[in-house]
Amino acid sequence: MRLGKVIGKVWLTVKDESLEGKRIFVVQPLNQDQQETGEPLVTVDAVGAGVGQTVYWVTGKEGSLPFLPEKVIPCEASIVGIVDEVNKNYDVP
């Protein structure tokens, strides 16, 4: 899973029917210091995120798993969580 910030929404007039009713966002990847890194990507929202929120997202085969068993979604990346807080001040055993 990776951190990112939702920076925009995508509207599709023609799409695969399995994407009907799904929200699609542009996410800017963030590093551990919450600084922008890499290129923005298009994601399918599985959790009800919104523009401006920090989220975590997955890619590859895992990108479609949040939508199963309802249906298979043709996507490469999905938002799977909304981040409330990032705390880097913790002790790792």
Backbone as CSV, one residue per row, in Angstrom:
resi,resn,N_x,N_y,N_z,CA_x,CA_y,CA_z,C_x,C_y,C_z
1,MET,0.846,-1.183,0.000,0.000,0.000,0.000,0.884,1.236,0.000
2,ARG,0.369,2.280,-0.591,1.125,3.519,-0.703,0.247,4.705,-0.323
3,LEU,0.898,5.749,0.173,0.172,6.974,0.502,0.000,7.844,-0.729
4,GLY,-1.077,8.607,-0.746,-1.309,9.551,-1.825,-2.324,10.591,-1.411
5,LYS,-2.461,11.620,-2.221,-3.447,12.667,-1.982,-4.346,12.765,-3.211
6,VAL,-5.657,12.762,-2.982,-6.608,12.884,-4.082,-6.564,14.332,-4.569
7,ILE,-6.207,14.504,-5.854,-6.041,15.858,-6.386,-7.056,16.194,-7.475
8,GLY,-7.885,15.250,-7.845,-8.874,15.536,-8.874,-9.822,14.384,-9.096
9,LYS,-10.921,14.675,-9.775,-11.921,13.676,-10.100,-11.969,13.509,-11.610
10,VAL,-12.243,12.289,-12.068,-12.321,11.982,-13.490,-13.771,11.655,-13.827
11,TRP,-14.283,12.270,-14.900,-15.623,11.961,-15.406,-15.467,11.178,-16.698
12,LEU,-16.206,10.076,-16.825,-16.137,9.241,-18.014,-17.509,9.190,-18.673
13,THR,-17.592,9.536,-19.943,-18.874,9.453,-20.642,-19.052,8.082,-21.281
14,VAL,-17.957,7.460,-21.683,-17.995,6.106,-22.224,-17.046,5.264,-21.394
15,LYS,-17.571,4.162,-20.846,-16.749,3.335,-19.964,-17.266,1.905,-19.959
16,ASP,-16.462,1.003,-19.443,-16.886,-0.373,-19.241,-18.056,-0.367,-18.269
17,GLU,-19.058,-1.185,-18.536,-20.258,-1.171,-17.687,-19.965,-1.531,-16.231
18,SER,-18.887,-2.269,-15.972,-18.556,-2.612,-14.584,-18.098,-1.390,-13.781
19,LEU,-17.758,-0.298,-14.464,-17.364,0.932,-13.769,-18.554,1.845,-13.479
20,GLU,-19.732,1.452,-13.918,-20.935,2.255,-13.682,-21.138,2.453,-12.175
21,GLY,-21.281,3.709,-11.778,-21.490,4.034,-10.367,-20.224,4.130,-9.533
22,LYS,-19.082,3.819,-10.106,-17.809,3.897,-9.376,-17.206,5.282,-9.572
23,ARG,-16.621,5.819,-8.499,-15.957,7.124,-8.578,-14.493,6.919,-8.938
24,ILE,-14.000,7.786,-9.814,-12.630,7.671,-10.295,-11.898,8.973,-9.996
25,PHE,-10.725,8.845,-9.364,-9.966,10.004,-8.917,-8.541,9.985,-9.461
26,VAL,-7.936,11.162,-9.488,-6.504,11.298,-9.760,-5.820,11.417,-8.405
27,VAL,-4.802,10.590,-8.184,-4.077,10.568,-6.906,-2.614,10.909,-7.146
28,GLN,-2.089,11.827,-6.333,-0.666,12.178,-6.358,0.031,11.345,-5.286
29,PRO,0.950,10.440,-5.677,1.682,9.655,-4.678,2.482,10.549,-3.731
30,LEU,2.593,10.106,-2.478,3.350,10.813,-1.440,4.394,9.881,-0.856
31,ASN,5.527,10.449,-0.428,6.534,9.645,0.263,6.229,9.617,1.765
32,GLN,7.126,9.029,2.554,6.878,8.895,3.994,6.818,10.235,4.720
33,ASP,7.359,11.290,4.102,7.286,12.621,4.686,6.110,13.424,4.137
34,GLN,5.227,12.739,3.412,4.040,13.323,2.804,4.385,14.398,1.774
35,GLN,5.520,14.220,1.104,5.921,15.090,0.012,5.581,14.382,-1.299
36,GLU,5.186,15.171,-2.310,4.833,14.594,-3.598,6.021,13.856,-4.207
37,THR,5.729,12.699,-4.785,6.752,11.902,-5.438,6.124,11.174,-6.624
38,GLY,6.811,11.129,-7.725,6.293,10.420,-8.882,5.165,11.144,-9.587
39,GLU,4.603,10.470,-10.576,3.536,11.022,-11.401,2.163,10.676,-10.827
40,PRO,1.190,11.575,-10.971,-0.175,11.262,-10.542,-0.720,10.067,-11.333
41,LEU,-1.679,9.352,-10.736,-2.276,8.214,-11.401,-3.790,8.221,-11.221
42,VAL,-4.464,7.498,-12.082,-5.917,7.384,-12.026,-6.266,6.151,-11.208
43,THR,-7.189,6.310,-10.259,-7.586,5.218,-9.370,-9.103,5.101,-9.313
44,VAL,-9.573,3.915,-8.982,-10.992,3.695,-8.723,-11.170,3.711,-7.208
45,ASP,-12.174,4.440,-6.732,-12.399,4.600,-5.295,-13.247,3.454,-4.748
46,ALA,-12.731,2.767,-3.724,-13.460,1.669,-3.093,-13.994,2.035,-1.712
47,VAL,-13.693,3.266,-1.228,-14.022,3.568,0.174,-14.754,4.887,0.398
48,GLY,-15.048,5.645,-0.632,-15.755,6.915,-0.447,-14.859,8.093,-0.156
49,ALA,-13.669,8.107,-0.735,-12.725,9.217,-0.541,-13.218,10.454,-1.294
50,GLY,-12.559,11.572,-1.012,-12.897,12.817,-1.681,-11.656,13.613,-2.027
51,VAL,-11.826,14.590,-2.885,-10.713,15.439,-3.309,-10.122,16.134,-2.082
52,GLY,-8.799,16.137,-1.985,-8.090,16.769,-0.880,-7.725,15.813,0.240
53,GLN,-8.285,14.624,0.254,-7.994,13.683,1.334,-6.716,12.897,1.063
54,THR,-6.045,12.523,2.154,-4.907,11.617,2.067,-5.467,10.206,2.114
55,VAL,-4.985,9.366,1.212,-5.513,8.009,1.086,-4.368,7.020,0.977
56,TYR,-4.690,5.733,1.088,-3.713,4.738,0.672,-4.327,3.918,-0.439
57,TRP,-3.460,3.498,-1.342,-3.901,2.874,-2.574,-3.022,1.675,-2.905
58,VAL,-3.576,0.790,-3.731,-2.860,-0.403,-4.155,-2.884,-0.473,-5.674
59,THR,-1.951,-1.238,-6.235,-1.885,-1.386,-7.693,-1.875,-2.859,-8.070
60,GLY,-1.933,-3.088,-9.360,-1.868,-4.450,-9.879,-3.146,-5.220,-9.610
61,LYS,-3.012,-6.519,-9.482,-4.162,-7.400,-9.251,-4.952,-6.981,-8.018
62,GLU,-4.244,-6.523,-6.991,-4.903,-6.094,-5.759,-5.834,-4.903,-5.983
63,GLY,-5.622,-4.161,-7.071,-6.460,-3.019,-7.375,-7.914,-3.383,-7.612
64,SER,-8.179,-4.586,-8.097,-9.557,-4.988,-8.353,-10.176,-5.779,-7.210
65,LEU,-9.389,-6.239,-6.262,-9.904,-7.078,-5.172,-10.967,-6.412,-4.290
66,PRO,-10.896,-5.104,-4.008,-11.928,-4.522,-3.134,-13.343,-4.611,-3.711
67,PHE,-13.490,-4.876,-4.988,-14.800,-4.895,-5.628,-15.362,-6.303,-5.796
68,LEU,-14.585,-7.317,-5.430,-15.048,-8.701,-5.528,-15.858,-9.057,-4.292
69,PRO,-16.787,-9.959,-4.285,-17.203,-10.801,-5.401,-18.274,-10.145,-6.268
70,GLU,-18.663,-8.896,-5.956,-19.709,-8.213,-6.719,-19.440,-8.282,-8.210
71,LYS,-18.269,-7.817,-8.630,-17.896,-7.861,-10.042,-16.413,-7.578,-10.193
72,VAL,-15.900,-7.968,-11.328,-14.500,-7.689,-11.654,-14.437,-6.302,-12.279
73,ILE,-13.594,-5.450,-11.730,-13.436,-4.081,-12.204,-12.125,-3.992,-12.989
74,PRO,-12.149,-3.462,-14.206,-10.907,-3.314,-14.964,-10.126,-2.093,-14.489
75,CYS,-9.235,-2.293,-13.539,-8.465,-1.158,-13.019,-7.066,-1.611,-12.645
76,GLU,-6.171,-0.668,-12.652,-4.785,-0.920,-12.289,-4.486,-0.426,-10.875
77,ALA,-5.289,0.524,-10.376,-5.055,1.081,-9.039,-6.384,1.423,-8.376
78,SER,-6.451,1.178,-7.071,-7.665,1.481,-6.303,-7.321,2.145,-4.984
79,ILE,-8.175,3.071,-4.584,-8.082,3.653,-3.247,-8.760,2.673,-2.299
80,VAL,-8.020,2.233,-1.264,-8.558,1.238,-0.343,-8.652,1.727,1.099
81,GLY,-8.261,2.968,1.354,-8.370,3.513,2.706,-8.197,5.008,2.736
82,ILE,-8.815,5.619,3.733,-8.678,7.058,3.962,-7.824,7.225,5.213
83,VAL,-6.772,8.029,5.099,-5.815,8.209,6.191,-6.286,9.344,7.096
84,ASP,-6.432,9.055,8.394,-6.793,10.077,9.368,-5.569,10.851,9.832
85,GLU,-4.468,10.135,10.025,-3.267,10.769,10.585,-2.058,9.916,10.243
86,VAL,-0.936,10.566,10.019,0.337,9.860,9.830,1.233,10.250,10.988
87,ASN,1.678,9.260,11.755,2.527,9.505,12.913,3.845,8.784,12.700
88,LYS,4.891,9.546,12.451,6.209,8.942,12.232,6.985,8.771,13.533
89,ASN,6.427,9.230,14.642,7.130,9.159,15.919,6.661,7.940,16.699
90,TYR,7.186,6.792,16.347,6.830,5.568,17.042,8.066,4.702,17.182
91,ASP,8.038,3.813,18.150,9.156,2.899,18.384,8.858,1.572,17.704
92,VAL,9.807,1.115,16.937,9.675,-0.188,16.289,10.514,-1.175,17.086
93,PRO,9.881,-2.258,17.555,10.664,-3.232,18.361,11.726,-3.920,17.551
